[in-house]
Amino acid sequence: MTSLVREVPAAPADIALQHFSRRLSFETDCSDVHASQQAGSVDFVLVDVRGPLAYERGHVPGAINLPTRTLTAQALAAYAKTTLFVVYCAGPHCNGANKAAVRLATLGYPVKEMIGGVMGWLDEGFRLTGSVERVADEAIRCDC
């Protein structure tokens, strides 16, 4: 009897390699961002794309707040076109980071999504910076 896992055959190894390698060019994770920060190897701009209130209540340390709707050529004029932006939102239930990534790429900037967003950051045991002392829904809310 075949398992549900094998009901749809796995891709051949060469196709799987291409797929998963490609995904890594679009995504990073909370652990890699945190490790880069701890090592002092921050060669990217970390962007919280939620609204100002959610950002104020709790955000990833080192992140700047650029809500998706504010991502314009004028707002980003100070950044070289080679600047790598790493965007995040509330978590996997929100597509705000994807929307921001589309906008940044449309403007000609390289961009990656920090998968997991605020929820992923907290799940990894990392702390937020902001006005909310304890983990609360207010710190995770998406108002993008």
N, C-alpha and C positions, 0 to 999 in steps of 0.2 A: 504494500500500500504506500503510495507517494504522499509525502507531507504537503501541507498547504504551502510551505516555503518553496518546495520544488515544483509546485504546480505550474508556475511560470518559470521556465529555465533561466538560470543565471547567464549573463552575458559572457562571451569568451573573455579570457584574461586581458587580451590586448585592447578590447573595447572598454572593459572595466577600468583599465589603467588610464585611458584617455578621458573617460568620464570623470573619475575621481580627481585626476590631476587638474582638469579644467575647473572643477568646483573650487579647488584650493586657490585658484587665481581670482576668484570672486569673493571668497569668504576667509575670515579668520575667526578665532574664538576668544572667549574671555580669558582663558588661561594664557594664551600667547600674548594678548595685550598686556595683561598683568605682569607676566615675566619680562616683557620688553621694558615696561615701566621700571620694574625693580632693578633691571640691569643697566638702566640709563640709556637704553637703545631705542629711544622714541624718535623714529624717522618718518612719522606720519602725524596727521592731525586727527585727533579723536573727536567726533562730532555727535552730540546728543541732539537728535532731530525732533524731540518732543517740544511742546510749548514751554514758555518761560516758567510757569508755575510748577509744572512737573519737574523741570530741571532744578529749580530752587529747592524743592522738597527733597530731592536726592538724585545724584548723578555719579557716574564713574569718575573717580579722581583724574584730573588732567584733561577732562573733556570740556570743549567749548559748546555753547548752545547756539545752534543755527537751525531753527525750525525749518522744515522742508519748504514752506511757503516763502521763506526769506532767501532761499538759495538762488541768487541771481548773479549775472555777470558783474554787476556793480558791487554787490556785497562781497564777492570773491576776488575782486580786482587786485588785492594786495598779495594774493597767493600765486606763485609760479604755476604754470600749467603742468609741471612735473610733480607738484605736491600730491602725495597720496593721502586721500581722505579715508578714514575708517568710520563708518556710520553705524549708529545703533538707535533703537527705539525701546519700547517697553519690554518686548519679548516676542516669542514666536507666534503669539496670537495677533500680532499687529504687523501690517506691511508698510509702516512708515519709513523704515530704513530702506526698503526696496524703492519706494517712491523717491526718496532723497538720492539714492544711488543712481536712479535713472536721470534725475535732474543734473547731478554732478557730471555724469558721463556725457550727457547732452552738451554741457558747457565745456567739455574737453578735458576733464580731470580724471586721473586714475582713481578708482574707488573700490573699497572692499566693505562688506558688511560684517560687523561683529555679531555672529550668530548667538542667539540667546538674549541679547539686549540686557536690560536691567535685571530681568528675572534670572537670566543665565549667570550674570555677575554675582548675584546674591546666592544662587544655587552652588556656585564654586566656593562660597564662604568668604568672598571679598566684601569689603565695606564700601558704602556710598559716602559721598561728601554732600552735605546739604543741611537743611533745617529739620529733617525728620531724624530723630535719634534712633528710633526703633524701626525695624522693617514693617512697613504698613502699606496698605493698598495705595495710599496717597503718593508714595514714592515711586510706585511702579506704573501708575496710570498713564495712559497714552492720550495726549490731547493734541496730536499732530493732525 
